[in-house]
Amino acid sequence: MSVPDVLRGLRAAEEAAGRAPGSARLVAITKGHSVEEITEHVLQHGTFPLGENRGQELRDKARALPGQDWHFIGPLQRNKIKYLAPVTLVHTLEVAWQAEEIARHAEAWGRAPDVLLQVSNGERQKHGVSAENLRALYDQVRQTGLNVRGLMVMAPYDDPAAARAVFADTQARAHDLGLSELSMGMSDDYPEAVRYGATLVRVGRALFQ
Ligand SMILES: *Cc1c(COP(=O)(O)O)cnc(C)c1O
């Protein structure tokens, strides 16, 4: 698999779902890969948002690859938020203090990233806001002045039926909140996520094989 394969897969999934071409965008997850590998496997195929899950790694790669659009997809630790200056979209906001901390740094950065709220997939996973607390978090984050563009979820890995239920549920919650961006789907399940309205798919492994 490679970037062109995944782009073909995305177009086929959009078509199968009756969606407009380009309505589901690839976020290339580059964590763990060197600048040389990113250049060879991703950037030679076009321009894509690049997703990283560790603050320092993101900062260093953003210095080495200026002009790219950086997204953050990792856990937001208080002492690492300072590294997120180059980020335009944070996918993983799950607690109100994270929004306050990002908004505080954004004053020094001169601009703020947009954010997605990560929702819990209900199961084994420790990350994400619960269904009961989603509306309250949404209100709290908006009070910090950050722009909430949508929701993000990580589906269970090994259970396609459960993954479909999680995608459908997340789509419904975004709709209830009037949010248009849905970050869901990874290497193994992005076509399924597109069926349920994903607008951003976070694909890593499949780009580098
Ligand atoms: C690593 C990662 C991905 C990409 O997963 P692959 O299986 O490599 O496609 C997507 N989302 C998050 C949050 C990740 O940490």
The ligand as an ORCA input file, in Angstrom:
! r2SCAN-3c Opt
* xyz 0 1
  C      -1.171      5.923     14.828
  C      -2.503      6.539     14.800
  C      -3.296      6.476     13.644
  C      -2.863      5.740     12.379
  O      -2.993      4.372     12.580
  P      -2.537      3.337     11.434
  O      -3.081      2.051     11.924
  O      -1.046      3.415     11.388
  O      -3.164      3.791     10.170
  C      -4.530      7.114     13.666
  N      -4.968      7.769     14.762
  C      -4.240      7.849     15.884
  C      -4.786      8.582     17.046
  C      -2.995      7.229     15.952
  O      -2.276      7.314     17.069
*
